[in-house]
Amino acid sequence: MTKITLHKVKRKRGSVWMLRWFDSRGRRCGETIGKFGVMTKRQAEAVRRERQGKIDNGLAKLDRPERMTLGAFAEYYKDRRRQGDRGRGHLRGAPKLTEATITDHAMTLRYMVHHFGEDQAIDSITLAAATEFIDALEEGRLAEARKTSKQEYGMSAQTVKGHIRNAKAILNWAHRFSLVRDNPFADFDGKPLATEPNQFVSLKAFEKTVKAAPTPGWRAMFAICRLAGLRREAARTLPWSGHATDSDGKRHRIGIDWDRRRVCVVGNHKTRRSYREVPICMRLYSILHEAYQVAKDDADTITGLTPNNLTRLAQGIVRAAGLTPWPKMYQAMRSSCENEWKQRGVAEATYCAWLGHSPTVSREHYVAPTSDEYQAIIRAA
């Protein structure tokens, strides 16, 4: 019978709790379940007992196939990358993913399964086979993998680049956990193509869009992105009140602080400042208050939106407002928020802290001269 033991293991970034066992082939296996100090010994022992009970009752297995098929790996990957606050998110090579990122990776895996077949061993995908897969993406030969109606789906060069990045990340994770020897996508260039600067979303356009939004949740979604500068997924999943653990293991209250009028956020692994607070202006306060008045007591998030088709639905709302949808929908609103703060004289270090990125990222991807600033100098001259 497989016996699972609990260990405290020292790491460079702090000690962790780890489960260890020997599989049916006598190989020593291990799994990190949480950080020491964040997870107590009693909590770690409860996880061990629960896992041991499932093994003893035949409800789970700790062995995995020596050669995992692509069909089995797709489900295995999605399950393993869904991590809680006390999960394996601290691993540098396997950071915690948002649900939106997992959805994107799942789409790439669906294309791979459609192209290679469910029974293809994941460690048998060669460089030549990876090249053929990318060619099939570029030529639109895998469109039927996502077809849910008679509508024809094309694939832009930017989308192909995104699937290359996803495939590289997925196979890197598989390599880290010894499921493949090499990553056949490692040498492909998945860097996004150069795009036009973010379009400035004026407050007038924002008000028209908010007026056309069908629900208080959608109005809050646009407001949080445009007036508080949150990223799409952070805005969608923001709760009214809750708690979250940052990358340093500190527990923070997140959500809306009505008394201090601040939005409190714990960012993801890409965020420079793991915890930050953003001021709530009068207009944002009124929109959030409206959403709060109609929110149900058991509402998990402010917006109540799912991650499916967020961009497409937002574009439809913008069209309903009589406007042309702007490229990079959510990033444009975030960028416009930052530009507005800059025009109001907020110090660069301050608005970068509110948005959770560095001044370098701000200058390269967000802040740019606006038409109003050009006109101000022209009129002054």
C-alpha positions in Angstrom: 0.0 0.0 0.0 1.3 3.4 -0.9 2.1 5.5 2.1 2.3 9.3 1.9 4.5 11.2 4.3 4.6 14.9 5.2 7.9 16.9 5.2 9.1 20.4 5.8 11.6 21.3 3.0 13.8 24.3 2.9 13.9 26.3 -0.3 15.7 29.6 -1.3 12.4 31.5 -1.1 11.3 29.9 2.2 10.3 26.5 3.5 7.4 24.6 2.1 5.3 21.6 3.0 5.8 18.6 0.7 4.1 15.2 0.4 6.4 12.3 -0.5 5.8 8.7 -1.6 7.1 5.9 -3.7 5.2 4.9 -6.8 4.5 1.3 -8.1 7.9 1.3 -9.9 9.8 2.3 -6.8 10.4 5.9 -7.9 10.5 8.5 -5.2 7.8 11.2 -5.9 7.0 14.4 -4.3 4.4 17.3 -4.4 4.6 20.7 -2.8 1.2 21.6 -1.2 1.9 25.0 0.5 4.3 27.4 2.1 5.5 27.0 5.6 4.0 29.9 7.6 1.1 30.4 5.3 -0.2 26.8 5.7 0.0 25.5 9.3 1.2 22.0 10.1 -2.3 21.0 11.0 -3.6 22.1 7.6 -0.8 20.3 5.8 -1.5 17.1 7.8 -5.2 17.4 6.8 -4.2 17.5 3.2 -2.0 14.5 3.7 -4.8 12.5 5.4 -7.3 13.4 2.7 -4.9 12.3 0.0 -4.0 9.1 1.9 -7.7 8.3 2.4 -8.4 8.6 -1.3 -5.5 6.3 -2.1 -6.6 3.7 0.5 -10.2 3.7 -0.8 -9.2 3.4 -4.4 -10.6 6.9 -5.3 -7.3 8.3 -6.6 -3.9 7.1 -8.0 -0.5 8.6 -7.5 1.0 6.8 -10.5 0.8 8.4 -14.0 1.4 6.6 -17.3 5.0 6.2 -18.3 4.1 7.7 -21.7 1.1 10.0 -21.4 -1.1 10.5 -24.5 -2.0 14.0 -25.7 -5.7 13.4 -24.9 -5.0 12.4 -21.3 -2.4 15.1 -20.9 -4.9 17.8 -21.9 -7.1 17.0 -18.9 -4.2 16.3 -16.6 -2.6 19.7 -17.5 -5.8 21.7 -16.9 -6.4 20.0 -13.6 -2.9 20.5 -12.3 -2.6 24.2 -13.3 -5.8 25.1 -11.4 -4.1 26.0 -8.1 -5.5 27.6 -5.0 -3.8 30.1 -2.7 -2.0 27.3 -1.0 -1.1 25.4 -4.2 2.1 25.1 -6.2 2.0 28.7 -7.5 5.3 29.7 -5.9 7.4 27.4 -8.3 9.3 29.7 -10.7 8.9 27.2 -13.6 5.2 26.6 -12.9 3.6 29.9 -11.7 -0.1 30.1 -10.8 -2.3 30.7 -13.8 -5.5 32.7 -14.0 -8.6 31.0 -15.3 -8.5 33.1 -18.5 -4.9 31.8 -19.2 -5.9 28.2 -18.6 -8.8 28.7 -21.0 -6.4 30.0 -23.6 -4.1 27.0 -23.1 -7.0 24.7 -23.3 -7.8 26.1 -26.7 -4.3 25.4 -27.9 -4.4 21.9 -26.5 -7.7 21.3 -28.3 -6.0 22.3 -31.6 -3.1 20.0 -30.8 -5.4 17.0 -30.0 -7.3 17.7 -33.3 -4.1 17.8 -35.3 -2.0 15.0 -33.7 -4.8 12.8 -32.3 -5.8 11.9 -28.8 -3.6 8.7 -28.8 -0.4 10.6 -29.8 2.2 10.2 -27.0 3.1 13.7 -25.8 6.8 12.9 -25.7 6.8 11.7 -29.3 6.0 15.1 -30.9 9.1 16.1 -32.9 10.4 19.4 -34.2 9.1 18.5 -37.7 5.7 17.6 -36.3 5.6 20.9 -34.4 6.4 22.7 -37.6 3.5 20.9 -39.4 1.2 21.9 -36.6 2.1 25.6 -36.9 1.6 25.4 -40.6 -1.8 23.9 -40.1 -2.7 26.8 -37.8 -1.5 29.4 -40.3 -3.4 27.8 -43.2 -6.6 27.6 -41.2 -6.8 23.8 -41.5 -7.7 23.4 -37.8 -10.7 25.8 -37.8 -13.2 22.9 -37.3 -11.6 22.1 -33.9 -13.5 25.1 -32.5 -16.4 25.4 -34.8 -19.7 25.5 -32.9 -21.9 26.8 -35.8 -21.8 27.4 -39.5 -19.7 30.5 -39.0 -16.2 30.3 -40.6 -13.3 31.0 -38.4 -10.0 32.5 -39.6 -6.8 32.8 -37.7 -4.7 36.0 -37.8 -0.9 35.9 -37.6 -1.2 37.4 -34.1 -3.4 34.6 -33.0 -1.0 32.0 -34.4 1.8 33.7 -32.4 -0.4 33.3 -29.3 -0.8 29.6 -29.8 2.9 29.2 -30.3 3.5 30.9 -26.9 0.9 28.7 -25.3 2.4 25.5 -26.8 5.9 26.6 -25.6 4.6 27.2 -22.1 2.6 24.0 -21.9 5.5 21.8 -23.1 7.9 23.7 -20.8 5.7 22.7 -17.9 5.5 19.1 -19.1 9.4 19.1 -19.4 9.7 20.4 -15.8 7.6 17.5 -14.6 9.5 14.9 -16.7 6.7 14.2 -19.1 8.8 15.1 -22.1 12.5 15.1 -22.7 12.6 18.2 -24.9 10.2 21.0 -25.9 9.7 20.8 -29.7 8.3 24.3 -29.7 11.3 25.9 -27.9 12.9 27.5 -30.9 9.8 28.9 -32.5 9.2 32.7 -32.2 6.0 33.4 -30.4 6.8 37.1 -29.7 3.6 39.2 -30.4 3.7 41.2 -33.6 4.2 44.9 -33.4 0.8 46.7 -32.9 -0.4 50.3 -33.1 -0.3 52.4 -29.9 -3.2 52.0 -27.6 -6.2 54.1 -28.6 -7.2 56.7 -26.0 -10.7 56.1 -24.7 -12.1 59.5 -23.8 -14.5 59.9 -20.9 -17.2 60.9 -23.4 -16.8 57.6 -25.2 -16.7 55.8 -21.8 -20.0 57.4 -20.7 -21.7 56.4 -24.0 -20.5 52.8 -23.5 -21.6 52.6 -19.9 -25.0 53.9 -20.9 -25.3 51.1 -23.5 -24.1 48.4 -21.1 -27.0 45.9 -20.4 -26.3 45.2 -16.7 -24.8 46.8 -13.7 -22.1 44.2 -13.8 -21.0 45.2 -17.3 -21.1 48.9 -16.3 -18.8 48.0 -13.3 -16.5 46.1 -15.6 -16.0 49.0 -18.0 -15.6 51.4 -15.0 -13.1 49.3 -13.1 -10.9 49.0 -16.3 -11.2 52.7 -17.4 -11.3 54.5 -14.1 -9.2 52.3 -11.9 -6.9 50.8 -14.6 -7.3 47.1 -13.6 -6.4 44.4 -16.1 -9.3 42.5 -17.6 -9.1 39.4 -15.5 -8.4 41.3 -12.3 -11.5 43.5 -12.9 -13.7 40.5 -13.8 -12.8 38.5 -10.7 -12.7 41.3 -8.2 -14.9 40.5 -5.2 -16.8 43.0 -3.1 -14.8 41.8 -0.1 -12.4 38.9 0.4 -8.9 37.8 1.2 -6.0 36.7 -0.9 -2.3 35.8 -0.3 0.4 37.6 -2.2 3.7 36.1 -3.5 5.4 36.7 -0.2 2.8 34.8 1.8 1.1 37.8 3.3 -2.6 37.8 3.6 -4.5 40.9 2.4 -8.1 42.1 2.4 -9.1 42.6 -1.2 -12.1 44.2 -2.9 -13.8 47.5 -2.3 -12.8 49.5 0.8 -15.8 51.9 0.9 -14.5 53.9 3.9 -11.2 54.7 2.4 -12.5 54.6 -1.2 -9.9 52.3 -2.6 -9.9 49.2 -4.7 -7.6 46.6 -3.1 -6.0 44.0 -5.4 -3.5 41.2 -5.1 -1.8 40.8 -8.6 -0.6 37.8 -10.5 3.0 36.6 -11.0 3.6 39.2 -13.7 2.7 42.1 -11.4 5.5 44.2 -10.1 3.7 45.1 -6.9 1.9 42.0 -5.6 -0.5 44.0 -3.5 -1.7 47.5 -4.4 -4.5 49.9 -3.7 -6.2 52.1 -6.3 -8.2 55.3 -5.5 -11.9 55.3 -6.3 -13.0 58.5 -8.1 -16.5 59.9 -7.7 -17.8 58.4 -11.0 -16.4 55.0 -10.2 -17.9 55.2 -6.8 -21.4 55.9 -8.2 -21.2 53.0 -10.7 -19.9 50.6 -8.0 -22.6 51.7 -5.6 -25.3 51.1 -8.2 -23.9 47.6 -8.8 -23.8 47.0 -5.1 -27.4 47.9 -4.6 -28.6 45.1 -7.0 -25.9 42.6 -6.1 -27.1 39.4 -4.4 -25.7 38.5 -1.0 -24.0 35.4 -2.3 -22.4 37.2 -5.3 -18.8 36.0 -5.7 -17.6 38.9 -7.8 -18.6 42.5 -8.6 -19.2 42.0 -12.3 -20.7 38.5 -12.2 -19.2 37.8 -15.6 -17.7 34.6 -16.9 -14.3 34.5 -18.8 -16.0 33.4 -22.0 -16.1 35.8 -25.0 -15.3 38.9 -22.8 -13.7 40.8 -25.7 -16.4 40.0 -28.2 -19.2 40.9 -25.8 -17.5 44.2 -24.9 -17.1 45.0 -28.6 -20.9 44.4 -29.1 -21.6 46.9 -26.3 -19.4 49.5 -27.8 -21.1 49.1 -31.1 -24.5 49.4 -29.4 -23.3 52.8 -28.1 -22.8 54.0 -31.7 -19.0 53.8 -31.4 -16.3 51.8 -33.3 -14.7 49.2 -31.0 -11.1 50.2 -30.2 -8.3 47.7 -30.7 -7.0 45.9 -27.6 -10.2 46.6 -25.8 -9.2 46.2 -22.2 -5.6 47.3 -22.5 -6.8 50.5 -24.2 -9.0 51.4 -21.3 -6.2 50.7 -18.8 -3.8 52.8 -20.9 -6.3 55.6 -21.1 -6.7 55.6 -17.3 -2.9 55.9 -16.9 -2.7 58.7 -19.5 -5.5 60.6 -17.7 -3.7 60.3 -14.4 -0.5 61.6 -16.1 -2.4 64.6 -17.5 -3.8 65.4 -14.1 -0.2 65.8 -12.8 0.0 62.5 -10.8 3.6 61.5 -10.3 4.9 58.7 -12.5 5.9 56.6 -9.5 2.5 57.0 -8.0 0.3 56.0 -11.0 2.7 53.1 -11.8 2.2 51.9 -8.2 -1.6 52.1 -8.6 -1.4 50.2 -11.9 1.1 47.6 -10.7 3.8 47.9 -13.3 7.2 49.6 -13.6 7.9 53.0 -15.2 9.8 51.3 -18.0 6.7 49.2 -18.9 4.6 52.3 -18.6 6.7 54.3 -21.1 7.0 51.4 -23.6 3.4 50.2 -23.7 1.0 52.6 -22.0 1.8 56.3 -21.7 1.9 58.2 -25.0 1.2 61.8 -26.0 -2.6 62.4 -26.5 -4.3 64.7 -29.0 -5.4 67.0 -26.1 -1.8 67.5 -25.1 -0.8 68.4 -28.7 -3.7 70.8 -28.9 -2.7 72.5 -25.6 0.7 73.3 -26.9 -0.6 74.4 -30.3 -3.0 76.8 -28.7 -0.4 78.1 -26.3 2.0 78.9 -29.2 
